[in-house]
Amino acid sequence: MVLWVELLTKQFNANQEACEWFLTHMSQVPWWPVQVLIQCPNQMVRQMFQRLVIHVIQRLRLSHSSLYLKIETNEEGKEEIGNASCVTRFIKSLIMLMESSAKAHMRNLSEFFGLLYDFSRMGEEEALFLLRINIIRNVADFYLGHKTQDCIDTGSDNDDNSSDEALSVDKTRPASLDKMIALVASLVERSRGPDLRLHLSSRDYNAIAGGKGFPFLYQQIKDNINPHQTRHLIHALCRFDDRLANQIISMLFTAVTKHTELCGPFFKLLTLLTENSVGPSGMPCFSQLVLQRVWDAAEYCPQSALDWLAVQAPRNKIAHSWILQSAEQWVEPFLLAHNNSRVRNAAAYLLVCLVPSQSFRANYRVSSHHKLMLHGQQKEFTGDAQIIAHNILSLLLRLLRQARNYTEIGSHGTAKLTAYFTLMTYLMVSKTEKLMLGPHIRALWDLFHPRLSEPGVPAHHNKQALLAFWHHATTDCPENAQIVVNCPEITRNIAFNYIL
């Protein structure tokens, strides 16, 4: 095959008429594109054929590019574009193959769409030609045509294309369609005019940004096809269009709440959309659009939402500030009240991620106090890390009285407060933090006795976590020990409690 391609390349380099015959013949009799570019299971063969065709098109570009956009009248008196050059006739024949031969060979289409993508990047004439023949609409119809139909209503007003949303049941990501998304994203941005607005046809625009629930965007995100190019596509669509950006973010969160077990690709895209806080002019602030909906999503998939916020907190200033400012509203429901231990652990780790110290985040493990000690804490906080850590610890200490609501074993079990006390233990890295417990020691005792001290439970994890925390806060801190000694209520009961 390699020798055959090299031989053809030499012949095509020597004879332009041979190049024209090659493309004309394939546009009329598409046997080669079907057999080699689409149906051939050998990827190397498909890649060599793709490179051969691109080489031929590049050889003809100098003499044919001026014909790409030429409009001719057919026998029926209708104007048509793309018939004046063998190059554009061949490209149009490839697009027609999407409707007939390509759907049955989805896994082999990387080179097929790679060829169209490479052609679109050759110059302005190529991109404009593809936009004129509404290739985006063809691609969207091809992609959604083989999907099971399912509908999510996000309240979108873009209902010109009322096709229902498609919901894939494929377990494997169709990687062969990566170049398909790159092609669409590239062409959308290339359609932007001097006025910085998109100049897509209504057919192309409605195919990707219309329909109930934005079926094309939703499906490619769910299939996890080329998320980076999906990000570029959404950025291109939403630039100077805050309303559309708001609707697309609503669609993403509607999908998260409907498919909680399959929300990973949607949170991944949310991460990509919020990565760059500074973009080109007219770009909406996706961080703000996303953050105002996160807690609504957390009602349906709390662990995924908290894990996503934990990733955002150290690297997104807007997210960090918003999470910290809203801590009063979310810490108790997720760290103390939630019935799922993974959610409570995720909430604890989110608070750790708010502290701007990489070593502090890296050493944290949601486990027992003793295991935490093995990881080795830093000696003390400095600068912003100290201010934020103290704010978090202060909030947690104020929750000691509310924590009494989660001690009843029949309703809450014996481990609901372990993540809470483990986190406070980890935050007390020096005597400075331990002294913050002083005003709250009586609240700590009221939580301990009699709610945690008296129940005869063989393995009371809440009691163990509280005592480990109390011991850690008193070690090398005689001030806290003195407060305990000076409290008659504690001294009168603690010895009796321990002896029995």
Protein Blocks (a to p, Z undefined) as FASTA:
>chain_A
ZZmmmmmmmmmmmomklmmmmmmmmmmmmmlmmmmmmmpmblklmmmmmmmmmmmmmmmm
mmmmmmmmpccddfkopacehilpfklmmmmmmmmmmmmmmmmmmmlmmmmmmmmmmmmm
npmklmmmmmmnommmmmmmmmmmmpccddddehiablmbmcdcdddfbfbdcfklmmmm
mmmmmmmmmmpcfkopacddfklmmmmmgcehilmlmmmmmnopakllmmmmmmmmmgop
lklmmmmmmmmmmmmmmmmmlmmmmmmmmmmmmmpmbdcehiacfklmmmmmmmmmmmmm
mmlmmmmmmmmmmmmmklmmmmmmmmmmmmmmmmmmpmblklmmmmmmmmmmmpccfklm
mmpccddfklmmmnopafbdchjllmmmmmmmmmmmmmmmmmmmmmcfklnojmlmmmmm
mmmmmmmmbfklmmmmmmmmmmmmmmmpmklmmpccfblfklmmmmmmmmmmmgoplklm
mmmmmmmklmmmmmmmmmZZ
